[in-house]
């Protein structure tokens, strides 16, 4: 993360977290847009990763 001190007591921070591993199992990840020709679910084989942005404002003593 990164913290920027506005003065001796007040700061603004930003933290970024990006996950590198796939979060879902292929057998549980179904397409919500369409079905196959037999009206069965289509399982997706893509990579689902998480991205977290966190901002904070605080006081430092």
C-alpha positions as CSV (number, residue, x, y, z in Angstrom):
1,X,0.0,0.0,0.0
2,X,0.8,3.7,-0.1
3,X,0.2,6.3,2.5
4,X,0.5,10.0,2.0
5,X,0.8,12.2,5.1
6,X,-1.0,15.5,4.7
7,X,0.5,16.8,8.0
8,X,2.0,15.2,11.1
9,X,-1.3,13.6,12.2
10,X,-3.5,13.1,9.1
11,X,-2.8,10.6,6.3
12,X,-4.6,9.3,3.2
13,X,-3.8,5.7,2.2
14,X,-4.4,3.4,-0.8
15,X,-4.0,-0.3,-1.0
16,X,-4.3,-2.6,-4.0
17,X,-4.6,-6.3,-3.9
18,X,-4.6,-8.5,-7.1
19,X,-5.1,-12.2,-6.8
20,X,-3.0,-14.4,-9.1
21,X,-4.8,-17.7,-8.6
22,X,-8.2,-18.8,-10.1
23,X,-11.0,-18.4,-7.6
24,X,-13.6,-20.8,-9.0
25,X,-13.8,-24.4,-9.9
26,X,-14.7,-25.2,-13.5
27,X,-17.4,-27.7,-12.5
28,X,-19.2,-24.9,-10.5
29,X,-18.7,-22.0,-12.9
30,X,-21.6,-22.0,-15.4
31,X,-22.5,-19.5,-18.0
32,X,-25.4,-17.3,-17.2
33,X,-25.9,-16.0,-20.7
34,X,-26.7,-19.2,-22.6
35,X,-27.4,-22.9,-22.6
36,X,-26.1,-25.5,-25.0
37,X,-28.2,-27.2,-27.8
38,X,-29.7,-29.6,-25.2
39,X,-30.6,-26.8,-22.8
40,X,-27.8,-27.8,-20.4
41,X,-25.5,-25.5,-18.6
42,X,-22.3,-24.5,-20.4
43,X,-19.3,-24.6,-18.0
44,X,-16.8,-21.8,-18.4
45,X,-13.1,-22.4,-18.4
46,X,-11.9,-18.9,-17.7
47,X,-9.7,-17.4,-15.0
48,X,-11.6,-15.6,-12.3
49,X,-9.3,-13.4,-10.2
50,X,-10.0,-10.9,-7.6
51,X,-9.0,-7.2,-7.5
52,X,-9.4,-5.2,-4.3
53,X,-9.0,-1.4,-4.0
54,X,-9.0,0.0,-0.5
55,X,-8.7,3.7,0.4
56,X,-8.4,5.0,4.0
57,X,-8.1,8.3,5.9
58,X,-6.8,8.3,9.4
59,X,-4.9,9.9,12.2
60,X,-1.4,9.0,13.2
61,X,-0.2,9.5,16.8
